């Protein structure tokens, strides 16, 4: 085991720079005090400038700096974190697989997972749903096409289950404004929570279909339970 007397003195970079500057300043003062010893002023100035710089550099080179303990994030980890929250049905990037979503209580689903649940429900009940890209949805999460008449409807999904948050007038207006960006004629707002009274009035004025927690509990959840049982039977 190495004795304490033989260990190198380790300090951080800032302290080493401070010590080096102090040494340079001390050298500068000493040279200035003995300036009368120099007959040639150029020698004095050269020693004053270059000697001070040499002392500073020498001190910095002799004293080791404490290495940083900060860990660099691997490129792979950065990529995986940047993809969190991207909408997908494959179970990647923060959204669990469909069969897990079908078996998970509503209160334990994330916003994107509830959106996936709504997507699966609409798909199984005769609609032709298409999920919009996360960064370009403009307030539209799903676009559904009615098989009967081919009309496209812009759907927005809000997961407000057991939350104090409600769908507001602003949310209604944003969805109605965004529908044209996706070539939709109608609009449909689905939430696991509730709407404010003003939001319901606004939606009625804009002929927007609204579905709250009652719709989720009477339509989507019973369907989900049936799908979960089917999945269990097929794998038993």
N, C-alpha and C positions, 0 to 999 in steps of 0.2 A: 504493500500500500504506500502511495506517495505521501511524503510528509507534508504538513501544511506549509512549511517554510519554502518548499520548492514549487508550490503551486503558483501559476501565473495570476496576476491581478486582472480580473475581468471587469470591464465597465461598459456602459452603453456609449453610443456614438456621440451623443451630445456632451456627456461628461468628458470624454476624451478630447473633443474639440476645445472645450473650455480650458482644460489643463494645458493643451498645446499653445493656445493663445496667451495664457498666463506665462508660460515659459518664454515665448517669443517676446512678450512685453518686458519681462525681467532682463532678458538679454539686451533688449533695446535700451533700457535704463542704464545698464552697466556700461555699454559702449559709449553712451552719451556722457556718462560721468568721467570716463577716461579719455575723452576726445582730445585733451591736450597732449596725449602721448603720440598722436598721429601728426606727422609733419606734412603729409600729403593729404589734402582734403578729399581727393578722389578715392583714396584707399578707405578713408573714414566713411564716406557715403556708400561705397560698395559693400563694406562690411556691415554697415547699418541696415541696408536693404536686403542683400542676399544672405547675410548671416542670420538675420531674424527669420527669413523664410525657411532657411535650412533647419534652424532649431525647431520651428513649428512642425515641419515635415518629419524630422527625426523622432520627435515625441509621439506623433501620431502613428509612426511605423513600429515603434517599440511596444506600444500598449495595445493588446488585443481587444477587439470589440465583442461584446456579448451578442451572440447570434440571435436572430428573431425566432420566436417559438410559434409564430402565427402560421397555421397550416394553409397551404394553398388548396383551393377547391379544384378537384379534378374536372377536366372538360366534360366527362361523362355525367358527373353529378350536376353540373350546370345545365346541361341539356335536359336531363330528366326533370329538374326543378322548373325550367322554363316552360315545360309542356304541361305542368299541373293545371288542371281546370279546363283543358281542351275537351270539347264534347266528343264522346265516342261511345260506341256500344260494345267495345271489345274488352273493357275492364282495365285499360291502360290509362295513364296520365291522371290518376286521382278519381276516376269513375269506375266503380266495381262492375263486375260482369252482370249480365241481365238476370241470370238465375239467382244471384245474390240479392239484387235489387228487389226481385219478386218476393223474397223471403224476409226482407229487412223491414222492421216497423217504420212507419211514416216519419216519426220523430227522429229517426237515426239516419235518414237519407239527406245527402247534401242537396244543394239547389240543382246541380247538374244531374244528379241521380233521380230526383223527382221529375225533372224534365224528361229524362230517359224513360221513366215509368209512364208518363203521359204519352210519349211517342209510341211506346209499345202498345198501349191501350188503343190509341187511335188506329194504329196499323191493323190490329186484330178485329176492329169493329167496322171495317169496310172503307176507311179513309186511305188515301195514298199520301202518307206524310214524308216530308223531306226536311232534315235538320239543316239549319243555316250555319255558316261558319261563325265561330265564336266572336272573332274580331270584326265581323262585318254584318252582324245581324240587325243593327240599328233599332233594336227593340223587338224584333221578330225572331222567335226561337225556332218555330216550326212552320212550314208551309204545307197545308193539306189541300188535296184536290178531291172534289166530290166526283165519284165515279159516274153518278147519274147525269150531271150536267157539265162536268169538266171545269166548274168554277174553282178558283184558287182562293183560299182563306189564310190570312196571316194570323198565326197563333203566338201569343206570348204567355209564358208560364212563370208564376211566382210562387216560391215555396215559403209560405208564411204560417205553417202549421204551429199552433200553440204560441204564436208570436203576437206582440202588441202592434206590429206593423200591419198596415192595411194597404190595399190598392187604392191609389188616389186619382184625382182628376188629371194630374200631370201624367200619370202612367197611361191613362186612357187616351189622352191626346197624342202621346208619343207613339203608341201603337197605331192609331188611326193615321198618323202622318207617315209612318214607316211602311205601310202596306204597299204603297205605289212603287217603292224601291224593289219590291219582289214580284211585281205584276199581279197583285192580289185585288180582288173585288171586295171581299168581306173580311171581317176581323172577329177574333174570338180570344177572350182573355180568361185563362184558367188559373186559379190560385187555390192553394191548400189552406188559405186563410179566409179573409172577408174583404168586402169593398166598403169604402165610406159611402154614406148616402149621396153625397155630391158626385162621387165617381159613378154610381149607378144611374143617376140622372143624366150625366154626361154621356155615358155609354148608350143609354136609350135614345138620346138625341142623335147620336152618330150611328144608330142601328147596329151596335156592336153586341155580339153574344157574350154573356158573362156566366162563368161557372165558378162557384166558391166551394168551401169545404163540404157543403151538403152534397154537391155533385160528386166530389172526390169520394166521400164515404158511401154513397149509395150506388155509384157506378164503377169507379176505378178500383176501389179496394175489394169489393166482392169479386170482380173479374180477376184481380191479382191473386186472391186466395185460390180460385179455381185453377189458375195457371200453375201456382206453386204445388198444388196437389197432383196435377198432371205430371209435373216434372219429377216429383217424388216417386210416383207410381212407375214411371218409365225407367227410373234408375234403381228400383228396388229388386 
